[in-house]
Amino acid sequence: MNEPGTKGFSVIEVSPVFTVE
C-alpha cells in the first residue's frame, strides 16, 4: 500500500528509521 498521501506511514513498514527521523 504505497499511497502518495501516506508516504510516511508506508515507509514505516519498509524503514522505520526513515519515518522517525
Backbone atoms as SQL, in Angstrom:
CREATE TABLE atoms (id INTEGER PRIMARY KEY, chain TEXT, resi INTEGER, resn TEXT, atom TEXT, x REAL, y REAL, z REAL);
INSERT INTO atoms VALUES
  (1, 'A', 1, 'MET', 'N', 0.843, -1.212, 0.000),
  (2, 'A', 1, 'MET', 'CA', 0.000, 0.000, 0.000),
  (3, 'A', 1, 'MET', 'C', 0.876, 1.260, 0.000),
  (4, 'A', 2, 'ASN', 'N', 1.332, 1.646, -1.173),
  (5, 'A', 2, 'ASN', 'CA', 2.192, 2.832, -1.272),
  (6, 'A', 2, 'ASN', 'C', 1.404, 4.011, -1.801),
  (7, 'A', 3, 'GLU', 'N', 0.766, 4.737, -0.907),
  (8, 'A', 3, 'GLU', 'CA', -0.032, 5.887, -1.343),
  (9, 'A', 3, 'GLU', 'C', 0.790, 7.168, -1.243),
  (10, 'A', 4, 'PRO', 'N', 0.536, 8.111, -2.154),
  (11, 'A', 4, 'PRO', 'CA', 1.261, 9.382, -2.175),
  (12, 'A', 4, 'PRO', 'C', 0.915, 10.243, -0.966),
  (13, 'A', 5, 'GLY', 'N', -0.236, 9.994, -0.367),
  (14, 'A', 5, 'GLY', 'CA', -0.668, 10.795, 0.778),
  (15, 'A', 5, 'GLY', 'C', -0.053, 10.285, 2.070),
  (16, 'A', 6, 'THR', 'N', -0.043, 8.944, 2.222),
  (17, 'A', 6, 'THR', 'CA', 0.510, 8.363, 3.454),
  (18, 'A', 6, 'THR', 'C', 1.872, 7.755, 3.173),
  (19, 'A', 7, 'LYS', 'N', 2.758, 8.543, 2.657),
  (20, 'A', 7, 'LYS', 'CA', 4.101, 8.059, 2.327),
  (21, 'A', 7, 'LYS', 'C', 4.850, 7.711, 3.620),
  (22, 'A', 8, 'GLY', 'N', 4.737, 8.564, 4.615),
  (23, 'A', 8, 'GLY', 'CA', 5.435, 8.337, 5.880),
  (24, 'A', 8, 'GLY', 'C', 5.000, 7.028, 6.523),
  (25, 'A', 9, 'PHE', 'N', 3.677, 6.807, 6.549),
  (26, 'A', 9, 'PHE', 'CA', 3.165, 5.588, 7.154),
  (27, 'A', 9, 'PHE', 'C', 3.641, 4.360, 6.392),
  (28, 'A', 10, 'SER', 'N', 3.649, 4.471, 5.049),
  (29, 'A', 10, 'SER', 'CA', 4.078, 3.344, 4.205),
  (30, 'A', 10, 'SER', 'C', 5.548, 3.028, 4.462),
  (31, 'A', 11, 'VAL', 'N', 6.334, 4.076, 4.612),
  (32, 'A', 11, 'VAL', 'CA', 7.773, 3.907, 4.834),
  (33, 'A', 11, 'VAL', 'C', 8.029, 3.226, 6.171),
  (34, 'A', 12, 'ILE', 'N', 7.142, 3.413, 7.121),
  (35, 'A', 12, 'ILE', 'CA', 7.300, 2.816, 8.455),
  (36, 'A', 12, 'ILE', 'C', 7.516, 1.305, 8.337),
  (37, 'A', 13, 'GLU', 'N', 6.767, 0.660, 7.443),
  (38, 'A', 13, 'GLU', 'CA', 6.897, -0.791, 7.286),
  (39, 'A', 13, 'GLU', 'C', 8.209, -1.140, 6.604),
  (40, 'A', 14, 'VAL', 'N', 8.634, -0.277, 5.702),
  (41, 'A', 14, 'VAL', 'CA', 9.875, -0.547, 4.965),
  (42, 'A', 14, 'VAL', 'C', 11.093, -0.085, 5.768),
  (43, 'A', 15, 'SER', 'N', 11.047, 1.150, 6.240),
  (44, 'A', 15, 'SER', 'CA', 12.177, 1.689, 7.016),
  (45, 'A', 15, 'SER', 'C', 11.655, 2.595, 8.129),
  (46, 'A', 16, 'PRO', 'N', 11.523, 2.048, 9.346),
  (47, 'A', 16, 'PRO', 'CA', 11.012, 2.816, 10.483),
  (48, 'A', 16, 'PRO', 'C', 11.918, 4.003, 10.825),
  (49, 'A', 17, 'VAL', 'N', 13.203, 3.840, 10.601),
  (50, 'A', 17, 'VAL', 'CA', 14.162, 4.901, 10.920),
  (51, 'A', 17, 'VAL', 'C', 13.909, 6.120, 10.040),
  (52, 'A', 18, 'PHE', 'N', 13.571, 5.875, 8.788),
  (53, 'A', 18, 'PHE', 'CA', 13.343, 6.967, 7.851),
  (54, 'A', 18, 'PHE', 'C', 12.146, 7.813, 8.282),
  (55, 'A', 19, 'THR', 'N', 11.126, 7.129, 8.821),
  (56, 'A', 19, 'THR', 'CA', 9.929, 7.849, 9.249),
  (57, 'A', 19, 'THR', 'C', 10.175, 8.576, 10.568),
  (58, 'A', 20, 'VAL', 'N', 10.913, 7.935, 11.454),
  (59, 'A', 20, 'VAL', 'CA', 11.192, 8.517, 12.775),
  (60, 'A', 20, 'VAL', 'C', 12.008, 9.801, 12.632),
  (61, 'A', 21, 'GLU', 'N', 12.975, 9.767, 11.742),
  (62, 'A', 21, 'GLU', 'CA', 13.832, 10.951, 11.567),
  (63, 'A', 21, 'GLU', 'C', 13.060, 12.045, 10.858);
